[in-house]
Amino acid sequence: MLIPRILVLDDQKDVLDTYRSILSFENVPPVVSSRKKSAAHVAIPAHLRLLEIVYFQTGEQAVEAVERSLEEGKPFAGGFFDVRLGPGIDGVEAARQIKELDPRIYTVVVTAYTDRNVEQIGEILGQDYAGQWDYMSKPFSSAEILQKTINLVANWKLRQQETQYLRQLETLHAQEGMIRELLDKTVGTIQGL
């Protein structure tokens, strides 16, 4: 079974470092309640400790990495895409190009700005992709990143299972056809006797 791979795209080193801190699961900051002044540590599901996280600072790097990953048979489960990046394509365009390469990838669009609203992003990504992307505002909390990561991995695993089930159904259908053909020949032989 493939290890889920997550792509993180942001042009700011400090933001990438924040993702690294959270997704390494070593220094996840505790969640502090506004009602209770105590801190609760975030429970990390065991299956998330087997992730491969890959970080990029440009949209072009992310698109090239997804292309390579597909050639190598190691697709990405999903990714976090910052909207505003430095020179080159922005995160929404990178996500659009990536979903053209691999329509199974799940996307989380992350932004601190309001220059692109959810409807505009949805139009760029396309109606056929409507159920495969999410939106998150900066600044984000460690709990938000962890929950979105859980969703990315869960969606990826469901798509993997769906693919496996479809292959099994195709195999069963082919076997059914061979059995029908064999029965027809057997009935023809018996009738000929």
C-alpha positions as CSV (number, residue, x, y, z in Angstrom):
1,M,0.0,0.0,0.0
2,L,1.2,3.5,-0.8
3,I,2.1,5.9,1.9
4,P,0.0,9.1,1.6
5,R,1.9,12.0,0.3
6,I,1.0,15.6,1.1
7,L,2.1,18.7,-0.8
8,V,2.6,22.0,0.9
9,L,3.0,25.1,-1.2
10,D,3.8,28.5,0.3
11,D,6.4,31.1,-0.7
12,Q,7.1,32.2,2.9
13,K,9.8,30.2,4.7
14,D,8.3,30.9,8.2
15,V,4.9,29.6,7.1
16,L,6.6,26.4,5.7
17,D,8.4,26.1,9.0
18,T,5.1,26.3,10.8
19,Y,3.7,23.5,8.6
20,R,6.8,21.5,9.2
21,S,6.4,21.9,13.0
22,I,2.8,20.9,12.9
23,L,3.1,18.0,10.4
24,S,6.2,16.5,12.0
25,F,3.9,15.8,15.0
26,E,6.9,16.4,17.3
27,N,6.2,19.9,18.5
28,V,2.5,20.3,18.0
29,P,1.5,23.3,20.2
30,P,-1.3,22.5,22.7
31,V,-4.7,23.9,22.1
32,V,-5.8,26.4,24.7
33,S,-9.4,26.8,25.5
34,S,-10.9,30.3,25.9
35,R,-13.2,29.0,28.7
36,K,-10.6,26.9,30.6
37,K,-7.2,28.3,31.0
38,S,-5.6,24.9,30.7
39,A,-4.0,23.5,27.6
40,A,-5.0,20.2,25.9
41,H,-2.5,18.4,23.7
42,V,-3.7,17.5,20.3
43,A,-4.0,13.7,19.8
44,I,-2.3,12.6,16.7
45,P,-3.9,9.6,15.0
46,A,-1.4,6.8,14.5
47,H,-2.0,6.5,10.7
48,L,-0.9,10.2,10.2
49,R,2.6,9.4,11.4
50,L,3.2,7.5,8.2
51,L,2.8,10.6,5.9
52,E,5.3,11.9,3.5
53,I,5.2,15.7,3.4
54,V,6.9,17.6,0.5
55,Y,7.3,21.4,0.6
56,F,7.5,23.9,-2.3
57,Q,7.9,27.6,-2.6
58,T,6.7,28.1,-6.2
59,G,3.6,26.9,-8.1
60,E,5.8,25.6,-10.9
61,Q,7.8,23.4,-8.5
62,A,4.6,21.9,-7.2
63,V,3.2,21.2,-10.6
64,E,6.5,19.6,-11.8
65,A,6.6,17.4,-8.6
66,V,3.1,16.2,-9.2
67,E,3.9,15.3,-12.8
68,R,7.0,13.4,-11.6
69,S,5.0,11.7,-8.8
70,L,2.5,10.3,-11.3
71,E,5.3,9.0,-13.6
72,E,6.9,7.3,-10.6
73,G,3.5,5.8,-9.5
74,K,3.6,7.7,-6.2
75,P,0.8,10.3,-6.4
76,F,0.0,12.9,-3.9
77,A,-3.1,12.5,-1.7
78,G,-3.6,16.2,-1.5
79,G,-2.1,19.5,-0.7
80,F,-2.2,22.9,1.0
81,F,-1.9,25.7,-1.6
82,D,-1.3,29.3,-0.6
83,V,-3.1,31.6,-2.9
84,R,-0.5,34.4,-3.2
85,L,2.9,33.4,-4.2
86,G,6.0,35.3,-5.5
87,P,6.7,35.5,-9.2
88,G,5.1,32.9,-11.4
89,I,1.8,31.2,-11.1
90,D,-0.3,31.6,-7.9
91,G,-1.5,28.8,-5.7
92,V,-5.0,28.6,-7.3
93,E,-3.5,28.3,-10.8
94,A,-1.0,25.6,-9.5
95,A,-4.0,23.7,-8.0
96,R,-5.9,24.0,-11.3
97,Q,-2.9,22.7,-13.3
98,I,-2.3,19.9,-10.8
99,K,-5.9,18.7,-10.8
100,E,-5.7,18.6,-14.6
101,L,-2.7,16.2,-14.1
102,D,-4.4,14.2,-11.3
103,P,-8.1,14.9,-10.8
104,R,-8.0,12.6,-7.7
105,I,-5.9,15.0,-5.7
106,Y,-7.7,16.8,-2.8
107,T,-6.8,20.5,-2.5
108,V,-6.9,22.9,0.5
109,V,-6.6,26.6,-0.7
110,V,-5.1,28.7,2.1
111,T,-5.1,32.5,2.1
112,A,-4.7,35.5,4.4
113,Y,-6.3,37.8,1.8
114,T,-9.8,38.3,0.4
115,D,-8.9,39.2,-3.2
116,R,-10.2,35.8,-4.3
117,N,-13.4,34.6,-2.7
118,V,-14.7,31.0,-2.6
119,E,-16.9,31.3,-5.6
120,Q,-14.0,32.7,-7.8
121,I,-11.7,29.9,-6.7
122,G,-14.5,27.4,-7.4
123,E,-14.9,28.8,-10.9
124,I,-11.2,28.5,-11.6
125,L,-11.0,24.9,-10.3
126,G,-14.1,24.0,-12.2
127,Q,-17.5,22.5,-11.3
128,D,-16.3,18.9,-11.8
129,Y,-13.8,19.5,-8.9
130,A,-16.3,21.0,-6.5
131,G,-16.2,18.2,-3.9
132,Q,-12.5,17.9,-3.9
133,W,-11.2,21.2,-2.5
134,D,-11.5,23.1,0.7
135,Y,-10.7,26.6,1.9
136,M,-8.8,27.8,4.9
137,S,-7.9,31.3,6.2
138,K,-4.6,32.4,7.6
139,P,-3.6,32.6,10.3
140,F,-4.4,29.0,11.0
141,S,-4.1,26.8,14.1
142,S,-2.3,23.5,14.4
143,A,-5.7,21.8,15.0
144,E,-7.0,23.2,11.6
145,I,-3.9,21.8,9.8
146,L,-4.2,18.5,11.5
147,Q,-7.9,18.2,10.8
148,K,-7.5,19.1,7.1
149,T,-4.6,16.6,6.9
150,I,-6.9,13.9,8.3
151,N,-9.5,14.8,5.7
152,L,-6.9,14.8,2.9
153,V,-5.7,11.3,3.9
154,A,-9.2,9.9,4.5
155,N,-10.4,11.1,1.1
156,W,-7.3,9.6,-0.6
157,K,-7.8,6.3,1.2
158,L,-11.5,6.3,0.0
159,R,-10.3,6.9,-3.6
160,Q,-7.8,4.1,-3.3
161,Q,-10.5,1.7,-2.1
162,E,-12.8,2.8,-4.8
163,T,-10.2,2.1,-7.4
164,Q,-9.5,-1.3,-5.9
165,Y,-13.3,-2.1,-5.8
166,L,-13.7,-1.0,-9.5
167,R,-10.9,-3.3,-10.5
168,Q,-12.4,-6.2,-8.6
169,L,-15.8,-5.6,-10.3
170,E,-14.1,-5.5,-13.7
171,T,-12.4,-8.8,-12.9
172,L,-15.7,-10.3,-11.7
173,H,-17.5,-9.1,-14.8
174,A,-14.9,-10.6,-17.1
175,Q,-15.1,-13.9,-15.2
176,E,-18.9,-13.8,-15.5
177,G,-18.5,-13.5,-19.3
178,M,-16.1,-16.4,-19.4
179,I,-18.4,-18.6,-17.3
180,R,-21.4,-17.7,-19.5
181,E,-19.4,-18.6,-22.6
182,L,-18.3,-21.9,-21.1
183,L,-21.9,-22.7,-20.1
184,D,-23.2,-21.9,-23.6
185,K,-20.5,-24.2,-25.1
186,T,-21.4,-26.9,-22.6
187,V,-25.1,-26.6,-23.3
188,G,-24.4,-26.7,-27.0
189,T,-22.3,-29.9,-26.6
190,I,-25.0,-31.6,-24.5
191,Q,-27.7,-30.7,-27.0
192,G,-25.5,-32.0,-29.8
193,L,-25.3,-35.5,-28.1
